[in-house]
Amino acid sequence: MFYHLVYPLHVYLSFLNVFRYITVRAAFAAITAFTISIFIGKPVIAWLKKLSVTQVIREEGPKEHLKKKGTPTMGGLIMLASFFISMGLWGRYDNSYTYILLFAAFWFALIGFLDDFLKLKIGTKGLAGEWKLLMQFAGAFVIVAMYLTYEDPSFLYKTYLNLPFFKNPVNLPVWLYVVFAMLIIAGWSNAVNFTDGMDGLASGLSLFVFGTFVVMSYIIGNVKISDYLFLMYVAKASEVTVVCAAFTGSLLGFLWFNAYPAEVFMGDIGALMLGGVIGTIAVLIKQELLLLIVGAIFVAEVASVILQVGSFKLTGKRIFKMAPLHHHFQLKGVAEPKLIIRFWIIAVIVLLFTLSTLKLR
């Protein structure tokens, strides 16, 4: 809103013209979100402790996790608040992608809140799996419907699927693309949730994904750069840069408190929100398949759960000591801080490889 209030005054104050630049607003969005996260972090953590909103530790998990009992959760509220405030200041609301991403953040955070609330305050096992999936796919359907129906000069390309390393995209039937996009959005919401099992792991890995998307959305929304790199130009994607930057700042601020040893956990409200937004961004900037490379560790975490369950049902044997994958390595004796840093290192390498694929086609 700040943009719409202040930028029109550039005809009287020329220096305000700087706010029309995506890079400037993205930088301010990241700084604002980070500052707000730092500012509200301690009070929110104290409030959650007062309400006894503390993480439930599984007895069958790594024994060293038992010492985390009593750590407050639902810290995703810190990210959610800082993101929305930052976007209120620096977002443009003449771009439909802004509304789609704000809805995605709100809807998936709502699902996570219901799950956390039922587990922590009502004393149940949380939101039933079928209801959680139903809400995730319902939200994904609304997001895809908004994306396909909002007026957009690149409408004809909305059902195209870009293939990494190839110049020419594949055009999918509308019904097939809708199903595929819904699976991407709902699937990534669960992928981040599976990965959220150690201090700073999911938040750090999400930070690298959003950082990559800052670059990619800017490139894809720039007609000259996207044409040079043989990427599909998406006119409205440039504004996604500001959204990604706001989330990057929010995650940096949250990591201030979530890094080992964590003062607060993000909870499902944070994990489901981050995953849902990541999947939505991939759909909006037409990089659904490249996301499998950007988020390789998230993919590995989900794959480990699928393989573990499948193997046990078919053979009665487990492939891993425990799934998801990070618990397997932890039970093999790798210290949690070292394991987190190693996963982050792999994420950086994957980030660099992902950016290199923009020219390898």
N, C-alpha and C positions, 0 to 999 in steps of 0.2 A: 504494500500500500504506500510505503514511503516513496517508492519510485513514481507512482502515479500522482502523488501530491507535490513532489519536489521537482521532478524532471520538467514539467511544463513551464517552470519558472526560468528555464535556461535562456529563454529569449530576453530576459532582463538581467540575469546573472550568468554570464557565459561559462563560468567554471562548473556550473551544474550539468553542463553537457557531458561531463565525464561519466555520469551515471547511465548513459545509454550503452556503454560498453559492457559486454557480458563478463569480461575478465575482471573488471572493477567490482561489479555487483557480486560476482562469485567469491572474490577475495573477502569482501565485507560480510557476505553471508557466512563464510567459514569462521571468520574472526568473531562475529556476533554470536554464533551458536556456541563456539568454544567458551567465550567469556561468560555467557549465560549459564552454561553447564557448570563451570567452576564456581560461579556465584551462588547457584541454587543447590549444588551438590551436597554440601554438608547439612544444610537445613532439611533437605529431603531425606537424607540418610537418617538423621535424628528423628524425623517424623515417622519413618517406617519402623524404626526401632521401638518408638513409643507405642505404635499400633501392634507391635509383635508380629510384623510381617517378615518372618524369617524363613530362610531356605530349609526345605525338608531334605535331609541327607539319606540316601539309600544305604541300607545296611550291607547289601551285597556288593556295593561298589568298593573302590580302593579305600583301605582303612584310613589313610592319611586325610581323606576328605571329612572324616568324622570331626576333626578339629575345627571345621568350618561351621559347625552347628551354631546357630544363633546369628549368623551373618544375615543382614536384611536383604531382601530381594525386591523385585518389581522396580529396580533402578532404571528400567526402560522409560519410566516417567520423566527422568532427567533429560534423556535424549528427545523424547516426544515434545516436551515443553520448549526446549531450546530450539528445536527444528521449526516448530510452528511460529514461534516469535520471530526467529530469523527470517523465515519466508514471508511473514507479515510485513517485515521491513523492506526486504530486498527482492521479493518475487514480483513478476509481472503477471497481472490477472487478465490480460487480453490474449493469453495463450492457453488453450484448452488443456495442454499437457500439465500445466501447473495444478489445475483442479483434479485431474486424474491421479496425480501423485499424492496430493493432499488427502484425497479419498482413500487411496491405498494405505497410506500411513495410519490414518484414523481407523479404518476397518480392521486391519490386521492387528493393530494395537488393542482394539476392543476385544477381539477374540482372545488374545493373550491375557488381557485383564480378567475376562470371565474365567479363564482357565486357572489363573493364579488365585483369584478371589475364592473360587470354589474349593481349591486345595488348601489354602492357608487360613481362610476365615470360616468357612462352612465345615471343613474337615472331611470332604469327600476326596475322591481320586482326581478331581478336576473335571473339566468339560469332557463328556464322553467322546471317545474317538470318532464315532460316526457323526456326532453333532459338530465337532471341530472341523472335520473334513467337509461337511455340508456347508458350513459358514465360509470356509476357505474358498471352495469352488463357487459359492454364490457371489462372494466378493470378486473373485477372478472373472466371473461371467460379466458382472456389471462393468468392471474395468475394461474388458475387451469390447463390450458393447459400446461404451463411451468412446473408446479409441476408434472403432470402425465407423461410428455414425457422426461424430463431430466433423464439421466441415474442415477440410484440409486439402491444400493443392496437391499433396502427394497421395491422395486417396487410392489411386489405382495401384499403388505399390504396397498398400498396407498388408495384403495377404501374401506378399513375397517373402521368401525365406532365404536369407543370405548364408552362403556356405563359406566357412573359413578357407582361405587359400584359393578360392575361385572367384573370378570376376562376375560371372553371371548368376543371378539368384534364381530360385525355383518358385514358380507361382503355384500356390496351393489353392484348392477349392475353399470357398469361404467357410463351410462347415468344418472342414478339416483343420483350417488355421485356427478357428475359434477353440476347438478342442485342444489343439497343441499349445496355444497361448495360455489357456487356463491351466494346463498341466505345468507349464513353466512357472507361472506365478504361484500356484498353490504348492508345487513341489519345492520351490526355493524357500518358501516360508517354513516348511518342515526341515529343509536341509540345514538352515541356520540354527533351528531349534535343536536338532540332533547334535550339532557341533558345540553348543553352549554347555560345556561340562567342566571347564577349567578356567581359572582366573585370567581374564583378558584374552582368551583364545578366540571366541566368536566375535568379540568386539574388534580385536586387532585384525583378524582376517577380513571382516566386513569393511574395515577402514581401507584396506588395500583395494578391495573391489570398488568401493565408491571413489577412491582416488583414481583408479583406472578409468572409471566411467566419466569423471570430470574431463579428462583428456578426450575420450572417445566421443562424448556427446558434443563437445565443442567442435571437434573435427567434422563430425557428421552433419552438424548444423551450419557449417560454413561451406557454401557452394563451391568456392575455389579450391579449398584444401581437399574436400571430399572428392571432387572431380579429379584432382591430381593423383589421389591414392586409389582411384577406381572404386570408391565406396558409394553406396546409395545415399544420395543427399536427402535429408529429412528436414524440411523447412523449420518445423517447430522444435527440433531437438536441441537447438542452442540454449533454450531456456532450461533444459534439463541440467545443464552445466551448473546453474545456480542451485538447483535442488541437491545435486550430488555434493556440491561444495558445502552446503548447509549441513548435510548429514556427516560429511567428513569432519567439520568442526565439532558437531555434537558428539561424535565418537571419540575424538581426541580428548574432549572434556570429560566424557564418561570414563575413558581409560585412566584418567588421573586418579580415579577412585577404584576402578575395577582391576587395575594391574596387580599382580601378585605381591603381597597377599591382599586379596580383595576386601575392600570396606563395604562393598555392595555388589550384588549380582543383578543382571539385567532382567531376569525372569522371562516368562513366556511373552509378557507384554512387549519386551524389547526384542527378543529373538524372532517372534513371528512377524513383528512389524518390519524389522530389517530385511528379512527374507522376502516378504511380500513386496516391499518397495524395490528390492534388487531385481526380482523377476519382472516387475512392471516396467522398470527402466529398460531392461533388455528388450522387451516387446516394443516400447515406444521408439527406441533408436535402432530397431531392426537388427539386433545382435543377439538373438535368442540362443543360437548354437555356440557363438563365441563365448558366451557366459559359462559354458561347460569347461572352457580353458581358463578363463579368468578366476573362476571359483573352483579350481581343481581339487582343493583340499575338502571343500564342502561336498563335492561329488564323491570323493573317497570315503568320507564319513558315512554318507548315506549308503554307498555301495557295501561298506563293511557290515552295516545292519542287515541289509537285504541278504547278503551272502551268509551271514551268521544264522539268521532265521531259516533261510532256505536249506542250508546244510543240516541244521538240527532236525528239521521236519522230515527231510529225505533220508538221512543216514543216522540220526541220533547223535552225531558228533558235531563239535564246534570248531570252526576254523580259527577263531581268535579267542584269546583268554577272556575277553569281554568286548562287546560292541557298545557304542561306536569306537572307531579306531584309536582315538587318543587314550581311552581306558586300557586298551590292549598293551600299548607301549608303557603306560604307567604301571601296570601290573608286572611288566617285564623288568621293572626297576629303574626306568628313566625318571629322574626327578621332574616334578611338574614345571618349575621355572625353565629348565633346560628344554623340555619338550615344547613348551609354548614358543620359546625363541626359535627353535628349529622349524616349527610349523610356520612362523612368521618369515623366516629366511626363505623357505620354499615358496611362500606366497609372493615374495619380492621377485624371485627368479621367474615365477609364472607370470607376474605382472610385466616384466621386461619382455618375456617371450610373446605375450599377448600383444603388446604394442608393436613388436616387430612384425607380427602377422598382417598389420595394416598395409604393409608394402609388399609382403610375400603373397602375391596372387597373380 
